[in-house]
């Protein structure tokens, strides 16, 4: 899957940056069922995992959950997005 095929989808960049800022967040924190956008945010989580930007790890607790963190490629993409946001993009 190409980068823009994933990152061009609704909520993909938001979810990726949220995971970057809060590694280890679980699915219910990233896609709260009370939020009308939760369905598309859950779909973006799956897309980001499939594309290799995000790792999904099962965690056991009171309830089984999935915790998300960035892969090295996800970290690289977030770094580029931040460079663009802050006007520091060098294109490298």
C-alpha positions, 0 to 999 in steps of 0.5 A: 500500500502506498503512503498516500493511499493510507495517509490520505484517508480521513483521520489517518494522520491524526491517529498516527500523530496521536500514537506518536505523542502517546505510545502504548495507547489502547484502541478504546482510547484512540477510537472512543465508541462515543465519538461519531468518528470512532468507526473510521478511526478504528479502520485507520488503525487497521490501515496503519498497522497493515501499511507498517507504520504502527505496531499492535500488541495484545495486552492483558489486564482486566480486559484484553486490549490492543496497544499501539506504537509506531514502527521505525517507518511510522516514526520517520513519517511523523518526523516528516509531518512535523517538519512540514507543520513547522515549516522546516521540511528539507525534503530529505 
